[in-house]
Amino acid sequence: MTSDQQIIEGCAKHDRKSQQLLYDKYSRFLLGVCLRYASDKAEAEDILQDSFLKIFFNIKDYSGTGSFIGWLRKVTVNTAITNYHKNLKYRYHIEIEEFVSVETGVESFEEDFFTADELYKVLNGLPAGYRMVFNLYAVEGYKHKEIAKMLGIDTNTSKSQYSRAKAVIRDKLEKLGKLKNRYSEDNN
Amino acid sequence: MKGKVEDKMLRDIFRQKLENTEVIPSPESGVRLMRQVGRKEFLRFNPSRFNIWYAGGIAVTGAALAIILASPVHKKSISDLLSSGTSEDKYSKMPDESQSAGKYFELEAQRPLKESGRIITNAARTNNTASAKKIQSANPASSLVPEGHIASINGKDIFNGGNSITENLRNQGLVTENMAAASVTEGCPPLKVSFSNIVANYDSCRWTFGDGGSSSEKNPEWLFDVPGEYTVTLSVFGTVNRHSSSSLTVIVHAAPRAMFEYSPDNAVLPSDEISFHNYSSDAVKFKWDFGDGSTSELFEPIHSYKKSGRFNLKLTVATEFGCSDSVIVKNAFSGSDNYIEFPNAFIPNLNGPSTGYYSSKSDEASQIFHPVSSIVSDYLLRIFSRRGILIFESNDINIGWDGYYKGHLCDPGVYIWKVRGNYLNGEPFTKMGDVTLIKN
């Protein structure tokens, strides 16, 4: 098994074998990241490809001090943001139902209640703007100020997008939760 | 506080589940990537990684160069062979090359034959044309073709006789009859005229258009935008200092100008009679279109409308020569700037119902649903839910809807509004539409 260090050095020399190794080792993890930012798997794979091109040709920028996987992830997230900007003109529509979605009482869910697949579906179905902000804030853990800078929007926009994204997600999860509960009751 | 808990819960669900989830990419995705990497890598020049592509590329260019360099050598040797004529020894010495050389020889031998053939046909053709010319110029009837009326205004029949005219300019040097034609010779400004020079064989020509403009094109187009009479001259210069010219006249008629006003300015329809005042110039014919389907051809008509509204008025005027101009007044009688407009969405204040009083300053956040309008005298606004239940009513334009019904905030969604009333000048209005209540 080749270590990260060896792979990085190989990639810096544009060695095909090292590039293939890097892809084999990290593509699944990075596709998991991409899928959070995309509306479907095809788009996610496009982002993944662009990310790997960036990784291969800019691997010298990796300082070698921080975690390598963190760097890979950062490049991928940045690529997802670029992709979002590129496609922005095609997706400025926000469905009015999603816009005025009503929140009901607070229900809490067990963390393991939903599968990763279901959560991906929920994210994929979000309007692109909501998805970006939610991912960057909730999963990646950026601050609203940083997100605003990355996406070229106002800090308040980031905040309000986030709160609306939350409302939509909560709504979807609740519906999904009820469905699942009913399903398990029926089975019992 | 509640919000914070929820917030954390949602965040935890997604972060724990998805932060490190792996998704298996489709196999072709990896292949596609490596292909792209290869392409990018290839375009990136890097001497330290002298890969197979470069080697291949250099091999290919090298081969191409070798071929290019080799071919003149071949030719040279062939021409040597040809000039010397005695090359039996060389042939026998190089049996491999002899075959190809033989082929070259055949090709080379054929080429001069072909070329001479071409020369022969060319010569024949020049002879033919020369004789044809002679025949034509010998025929006095054909040389008399250019006559004044052929180059008529229409410019239609001009090109039929053209050939014989052109042939003769060369031979005789001078054509005094019309050589110029125009698509039109009179009309309204701006008048676009296409001129044609029907002489074909000459060295140069020059058009002067009588308005200071000139052109050396064969068939120029010219735009006359000032009324008047213009003499357009075409000068044709032939060989040996001979030249001739001919001219024609273009008449541009005066253009009229349409202009009008109506009174009273703040007319209330349909009660007021409208008087039209005609300030048009240079016109003899007038046509009014009142925008309600009726027209008039009087100089200054008076018109009564049968209903209120906005109308597009149009006056078209024409001169005796048919030159025309028109002027349109759009949305006339727009009720002395009477208007009432409603927004299509608002965001109620979540803190509780208000009195509904608003001003443009106090309602910057669009918390009250209200119109913007000119001054009204009577006013009744009603808002219904989608089921048709009346949930709000106001007869004061300064009181709008705060989004509450019986003290409770209404559900987000679409509501129907209907308004009726009168503007200050008595013109009535009725409007309806929908508004979306948004909960922030």
Interface residues (C-beta under 8 A of the other chain):
Chain A: K13 H14 R16 Q19 Q20 Y23 D24 S27 R28 F29 L31 G32 L35 R36 K41 A44 E45 L48 Q49 F52 L53 F56 F57 I96 F99 V100 V102 V106 S108 F109 E111 F114 T115 A116 L119 Y120 L123 F134 A138 V139 G141 K166 I169 R170 L173
Chain B: K2 V5 E6 D7 M9 L10 R11 D12 I13 F14 R15 Q16 K17 L18 E19 N20 T21 E22 V23 I24 P25 S26 S29 G30 R32 L33 M34 Q36 V37 K40 E41 R44 N46 R49 D411 P412 G413 T436 L437 I438 K439
